[in-house]
């Protein structure tokens, strides 16, 4: 009799967004006169930039003619896109990444879920707390996290690195030595980030203890301050200890268009084995490339016009972030994030739990956000609002919160 | 110190298509006057059908307007596509598959590589020999195949089911009991298939021994004979023992457009756990949906016009298959496949090895095919030609082979 992967049975239910959806639906049904504003989920709302639309149309036309039709893509991705990435995202930042170190994919979620494939199951994993759930869940599925302890809301083999007001929302070097360290800066969900000297400390630490850093830079485009690194490869030695995940979802609105990439430097080795070659083998065996037309759309973002148009989108969302940040401050809340990220992280007032505040905000202001406890135990007592709504709704939401 | 997944180190080099590429390049450089015809790789050449192009343009326009822009897709895929699939591919065939049993993906290669995630590592795997390499390699990566024995060209924990002239290119029920059985009909690489009563025997066997069948039906559109099943769910009881993988690559030319789906029936359980829920969890954690515009393109294939246009493409390739089949027969070869599949499988003449025949064909006819031994030890002494070239080249290739 065949057996299933028993690790799946250890996963607690993934109820966060379904519970939110259910609660909002119930409230809406009971209060049909109320207009609800959703600032909960991290999905974009602006349409794709004109330069992207144009590239898509043009690539679609190519697919309709025998002379320009494209079949299977090169396994790593088309060179026109990998070269644009290397030139723009790395060379300009002083990072010596080469095009055969860049792997095009269908998005950072797939890559962050799949990257564990090339690592041993005995590796000890360290994550920030609160955290993007995919890092934990994908490791739980492969059996790397031990057992889930319901009372603590934690896995017993995972090293949790609290990121709270006490740590300035940044992780501290863990006491127990990890093998795989997941870092995400600018951070989802807290919206905070760290400076280049602070990130360098993590690189130095990883090199010292022989850990690999899985660095999620999906929100890189939202960085507004000078001393914040755009890529971990700005740090010395990172090419020997770090893998970087990047996404087109938030910098260009590709959440429903799907494109991302992962950088695995050739200098990153374990007992002489190059992780670049392992990921190439994984990529070539369990993946068959991102669509040609989507890769053309991705390349359009790197043109002069593409940079201008996508920067305008980011600026629009970041203006929303400012409205939320200032609005909450004016209403007396303790607020962080929102300066280098589209997420605003607030301390719930009057010692409310995250879920109590969710209900409070829904009832009193008809505004939907995300309870911090949904991202991990150290998220309890916090709450996330996103800047991805429209300006009009964002402004209205703040007026309502201020008048509670 | 972090460790890698050591199973990757057991994989033999994946040299088949790179060796072919190298040999062809060398020959072409040495004989610049020769016009080489490539009938080796299974990639399509006809452009996307007009109805698909139209759907793509229209969906791109939707993505460019705020009112119709689409962010994250539903995790299982858009209902418009899943409903079209259920109605057309299953209901019409008398298979009671429901829309929440269909999972849209970026292609059958990803799904066939990733499906192992939800199964235990101790499961015993059975594959046809010769075989599509992804089934084996993905299981090797997770540690399910034991060690690779170079001399035999086999993994020591895998059950190989020879498909040769002696077995009429169909597998026989294995002597050792497997837990996971990979079947692909119509078959890649042999181009052969089995009848519905023959497939029913496999379903009955799987139900009896408690095995799960991973059924790859990527070439379903090429079936021309009446008694050949288009889906395994035409067989009684299959919903309790089989997962089906489907692709848009070969029926609609989506090799570079990327779309596929997997059916995991809710009736398929292991000790009371539904595999549908496990795959839903995997899909929701390590994947984030196929692009909206590509899902719209997929749905267009199911319209009346879409069916007509894609059937014309399949007919074009199947005419090539006939040209190859008849051409080889006329030249005195032992040939199979090509009737319900775009692949023609021939016995090498004069006891040549697959690679010897590769060199022979390249030199004498300037035609490129794929050595059967590249697909497994029982592929030795066989050779694959594909019907995906142009009619003109296919015809010319046969004239050359006949005049050797």
HADDOCK unambig.tbl for C-alpha pairs under 7 A between the chains (distance, minus, plus):
assign (segid A and resid 1 and name CA) (segid B and resid 179 and name CA) 5.82 0.50 0.50
assign (segid A and resid 1 and name CA) (segid B and resid 209 and name CA) 6.36 0.50 0.50
assign (segid A and resid 1 and name CA) (segid B and resid 210 and name CA) 4.22 0.50 0.50
assign (segid A and resid 1 and name CA) (segid B and resid 211 and name CA) 5.67 0.50 0.50
assign (segid A and resid 2 and name CA) (segid B and resid 123 and name CA) 5.86 0.50 0.50
assign (segid A and resid 2 and name CA) (segid B and resid 179 and name CA) 4.46 0.50 0.50
assign (segid A and resid 2 and name CA) (segid B and resid 180 and name CA) 6.64 0.50 0.50
assign (segid A and resid 2 and name CA) (segid B and resid 210 and name CA) 6.19 0.50 0.50
assign (segid A and resid 2 and name CA) (segid B and resid 211 and name CA) 5.42 0.50 0.50
assign (segid A and resid 2 and name CA) (segid B and resid 212 and name CA) 6.62 0.50 0.50
assign (segid A and resid 3 and name CA) (segid B and resid 119 and name CA) 6.02 0.50 0.50
assign (segid A and resid 3 and name CA) (segid B and resid 120 and name CA) 5.15 0.50 0.50
assign (segid A and resid 3 and name CA) (segid B and resid 123 and name CA) 6.42 0.50 0.50
assign (segid A and resid 3 and name CA) (segid B and resid 270 and name CA) 6.73 0.50 0.50
assign (segid A and resid 4 and name CA) (segid B and resid 118 and name CA) 5.80 0.50 0.50
assign (segid A and resid 4 and name CA) (segid B and resid 119 and name CA) 3.98 0.50 0.50
assign (segid A and resid 4 and name CA) (segid B and resid 120 and name CA) 4.62 0.50 0.50
assign (segid A and resid 4 and name CA) (segid B and resid 270 and name CA) 6.90 0.50 0.50
assign (segid A and resid 5 and name CA) (segid B and resid 118 and name CA) 5.02 0.50 0.50
assign (segid A and resid 5 and name CA) (segid B and resid 119 and name CA) 4.38 0.50 0.50
assign (segid A and resid 5 and name CA) (segid B and resid 120 and name CA) 4.11 0.50 0.50
assign (segid A and resid 6 and name CA) (segid B and resid 120 and name CA) 6.82 0.50 0.50
assign (segid A and resid 8 and name CA) (segid B and resid 278 and name CA) 6.97 0.50 0.50
assign (segid A and resid 43 and name CA) (segid B and resid 71 and name CA) 6.20 0.50 0.50
assign (segid A and resid 43 and name CA) (segid B and resid 72 and name CA) 6.68 0.50 0.50
assign (segid A and resid 44 and name CA) (segid B and resid 71 and name CA) 6.32 0.50 0.50
assign (segid A and resid 46 and name CA) (segid B and resid 66 and name CA) 5.90 0.50 0.50
assign (segid A and resid 47 and name CA) (segid B and resid 63 and name CA) 5.76 0.50 0.50
assign (segid A and resid 47 and name CA) (segid B and resid 64 and name CA) 4.96 0.50 0.50
assign (segid A and resid 47 and name CA) (segid B and resid 65 and name CA) 5.35 0.50 0.50
assign (segid A and resid 47 and name CA) (segid B and resid 66 and name CA) 4.99 0.50 0.50
assign (segid A and resid 47 and name CA) (segid B and resid 69 and name CA) 5.42 0.50 0.50
assign (segid A and resid 48 and name CA) (segid B and resid 63 and name CA) 5.92 0.50 0.50
assign (segid A and resid 48 and name CA) (segid B and resid 64 and name CA) 5.11 0.50 0.50
assign (segid A and resid 49 and name CA) (segid B and resid 64 and name CA) 6.88 0.50 0.50
assign (segid A and resid 50 and name CA) (segid B and resid 64 and name CA) 6.93 0.50 0.50
assign (segid A and resid 53 and name CA) (segid B and resid 60 and name CA) 6.38 0.50 0.50
assign (segid A and resid 53 and name CA) (segid B and resid 64 and name CA) 6.20 0.50 0.50
assign (segid A and resid 56 and name CA) (segid B and resid 60 and name CA) 6.78 0.50 0.50
assign (segid A and resid 57 and name CA) (segid B and resid 57 and name CA) 6.03 0.50 0.50
assign (segid A and resid 57 and name CA) (segid B and resid 60 and name CA) 6.93 0.50 0.50
assign (segid A and resid 60 and name CA) (segid B and resid 53 and name CA) 6.39 0.50 0.50
assign (segid A and resid 60 and name CA) (segid B and resid 56 and name CA) 6.79 0.50 0.50
assign (segid A and resid 60 and name CA) (segid B and resid 57 and name CA) 6.93 0.50 0.50
assign (segid A and resid 63 and name CA) (segid B and resid 47 and name CA) 5.76 0.50 0.50
assign (segid A and resid 63 and name CA) (segid B and resid 48 and name CA) 5.90 0.50 0.50
assign (segid A and resid 64 and name CA) (segid B and resid 47 and name CA) 4.96 0.50 0.50
assign (segid A and resid 64 and name CA) (segid B and resid 48 and name CA) 5.12 0.50 0.50
assign (segid A and resid 64 and name CA) (segid B and resid 49 and name CA) 6.89 0.50 0.50
assign (segid A and resid 64 and name CA) (segid B and resid 50 and name CA) 6.93 0.50 0.50
assign (segid A and resid 64 and name CA) (segid B and resid 53 and name CA) 6.18 0.50 0.50
assign (segid A and resid 65 and name CA) (segid B and resid 47 and name CA) 5.33 0.50 0.50
assign (segid A and resid 66 and name CA) (segid B and resid 46 and name CA) 5.89 0.50 0.50
assign (segid A and resid 66 and name CA) (segid B and resid 47 and name CA) 4.96 0.50 0.50
assign (segid A and resid 69 and name CA) (segid B and resid 47 and name CA) 5.41 0.50 0.50
assign (segid A and resid 70 and name CA) (segid B and resid 256 and name CA) 5.83 0.50 0.50
assign (segid A and resid 71 and name CA) (segid B and resid 43 and name CA) 6.20 0.50 0.50
assign (segid A and resid 71 and name CA) (segid B and resid 44 and name CA) 6.32 0.50 0.50
assign (segid A and resid 71 and name CA) (segid B and resid 255 and name CA) 5.07 0.50 0.50
assign (segid A and resid 71 and name CA) (segid B and resid 256 and name CA) 4.28 0.50 0.50
assign (segid A and resid 72 and name CA) (segid B and resid 43 and name CA) 6.67 0.50 0.50
assign (segid A and resid 72 and name CA) (segid B and resid 255 and name CA) 5.12 0.50 0.50
assign (segid A and resid 72 and name CA) (segid B and resid 256 and name CA) 4.57 0.50 0.50
assign (segid A and resid 73 and name CA) (segid B and resid 256 and name CA) 5.90 0.50 0.50
assign (segid A and resid 109 and name CA) (segid B and resid 286 and name CA) 6.20 0.50 0.50
assign (segid A and resid 109 and name CA) (segid B and resid 287 and name CA) 6.28 0.50 0.50
assign (segid A and resid 109 and name CA) (segid B and resid 288 and name CA) 6.53 0.50 0.50
assign (segid A and resid 110 and name CA) (segid B and resid 286 and name CA) 4.71 0.50 0.50
assign (segid A and resid 110 and name CA) (segid B and resid 287 and name CA) 4.71 0.50 0.50
assign (segid A and resid 110 and name CA) (segid B and resid 288 and name CA) 6.75 0.50 0.50
assign (segid A and resid 113 and name CA) (segid B and resid 285 and name CA) 6.69 0.50 0.50
assign (segid A and resid 113 and name CA) (segid B and resid 286 and name CA) 4.52 0.50 0.50
assign (segid A and resid 114 and name CA) (segid B and resid 286 and name CA) 6.41 0.50 0.50
assign (segid A and resid 118 and name CA) (segid B and resid 4 and name CA) 5.79 0.50 0.50
assign (segid A and resid 118 and name CA) (segid B and resid 5 and name CA) 5.02 0.50 0.50
assign (segid A and resid 119 and name CA) (segid B and resid 3 and name CA) 6.01 0.50 0.50
assign (segid A and resid 119 and name CA) (segid B and resid 4 and name CA) 3.97 0.50 0.50
assign (segid A and resid 119 and name CA) (segid B and resid 5 and name CA) 4.38 0.50 0.50
assign (segid A and resid 120 and name CA) (segid B and resid 3 and name CA) 5.13 0.50 0.50
assign (segid A and resid 120 and name CA) (segid B and resid 4 and name CA) 4.62 0.50 0.50
assign (segid A and resid 120 and name CA) (segid B and resid 5 and name CA) 4.13 0.50 0.50
assign (segid A and resid 120 and name CA) (segid B and resid 6 and name CA) 6.82 0.50 0.50
assign (segid A and resid 123 and name CA) (segid B and resid 2 and name CA) 5.87 0.50 0.50
assign (segid A and resid 123 and name CA) (segid B and resid 3 and name CA) 6.43 0.50 0.50
assign (segid A and resid 134 and name CA) (segid B and resid 285 and name CA) 5.91 0.50 0.50
assign (segid A and resid 138 and name CA) (segid B and resid 285 and name CA) 6.84 0.50 0.50
assign (segid A and resid 179 and name CA) (segid B and resid 1 and name CA) 5.82 0.50 0.50
assign (segid A and resid 179 and name CA) (segid B and resid 2 and name CA) 4.48 0.50 0.50
assign (segid A and resid 180 and name CA) (segid B and resid 2 and name CA) 6.63 0.50 0.50
assign (segid A and resid 209 and name CA) (segid B and resid 1 and name CA) 6.37 0.50 0.50
assign (segid A and resid 210 and name CA) (segid B and resid 1 and name CA) 4.22 0.50 0.50
assign (segid A and resid 210 and name CA) (segid B and resid 2 and name CA) 6.20 0.50 0.50
assign (segid A and resid 211 and name CA) (segid B and resid 1 and name CA) 5.67 0.50 0.50
assign (segid A and resid 211 and name CA) (segid B and resid 2 and name CA) 5.43 0.50 0.50
assign (segid A and resid 212 and name CA) (segid B and resid 2 and name CA) 6.62 0.50 0.50
assign (segid A and resid 255 and name CA) (segid B and resid 71 and name CA) 5.09 0.50 0.50
assign (segid A and resid 255 and name CA) (segid B and resid 72 and name CA) 5.11 0.50 0.50
assign (segid A and resid 256 and name CA) (segid B and resid 70 and name CA) 5.82 0.50 0.50
assign (segid A and resid 256 and name CA) (segid B and resid 71 and name CA) 4.29 0.50 0.50
assign (segid A and resid 256 and name CA) (segid B and resid 72 and name CA) 4.56 0.50 0.50
assign (segid A and resid 256 and name CA) (segid B and resid 73 and name CA) 5.91 0.50 0.50
assign (segid A and resid 256 and name CA) (segid B and resid 291 and name CA) 5.51 0.50 0.50
assign (segid A and resid 256 and name CA) (segid B and resid 292 and name CA) 5.93 0.50 0.50
assign (segid A and resid 257 and name CA) (segid B and resid 291 and name CA) 4.56 0.50 0.50
assign (segid A and resid 257 and name CA) (segid B and resid 292 and name CA) 6.37 0.50 0.50
assign (segid A and resid 258 and name CA) (segid B and resid 291 and name CA) 5.71 0.50 0.50
assign (segid A and resid 270 and name CA) (segid B and resid 3 and name CA) 6.73 0.50 0.50
assign (segid A and resid 270 and name CA) (segid B and resid 4 and name CA) 6.91 0.50 0.50
assign (segid A and resid 278 and name CA) (segid B and resid 8 and name CA) 6.96 0.50 0.50
assign (segid A and resid 285 and name CA) (segid B and resid 113 and name CA) 6.71 0.50 0.50
assign (segid A and resid 285 and name CA) (segid B and resid 134 and name CA) 5.92 0.50 0.50
assign (segid A and resid 285 and name CA) (segid B and resid 138 and name CA) 6.85 0.50 0.50
assign (segid A and resid 286 and name CA) (segid B and resid 109 and name CA) 6.22 0.50 0.50
assign (segid A and resid 286 and name CA) (segid B and resid 110 and name CA) 4.73 0.50 0.50
assign (segid A and resid 286 and name CA) (segid B and resid 113 and name CA) 4.53 0.50 0.50
assign (segid A and resid 286 and name CA) (segid B and resid 114 and name CA) 6.41 0.50 0.50
assign (segid A and resid 287 and name CA) (segid B and resid 109 and name CA) 6.28 0.50 0.50
assign (segid A and resid 287 and name CA) (segid B and resid 110 and name CA) 4.71 0.50 0.50
assign (segid A and resid 288 and name CA) (segid B and resid 109 and name CA) 6.54 0.50 0.50
assign (segid A and resid 288 and name CA) (segid B and resid 110 and name CA) 6.76 0.50 0.50
assign (segid A and resid 291 and name CA) (segid B and resid 256 and name CA) 5.51 0.50 0.50
assign (segid A and resid 291 and name CA) (segid B and resid 257 and name CA) 4.56 0.50 0.50
assign (segid A and resid 291 and name CA) (segid B and resid 258 and name CA) 5.70 0.50 0.50
assign (segid A and resid 292 and name CA) (segid B and resid 256 and name CA) 5.93 0.50 0.50
assign (segid A and resid 292 and name CA) (segid B and resid 257 and name CA) 6.37 0.50 0.50
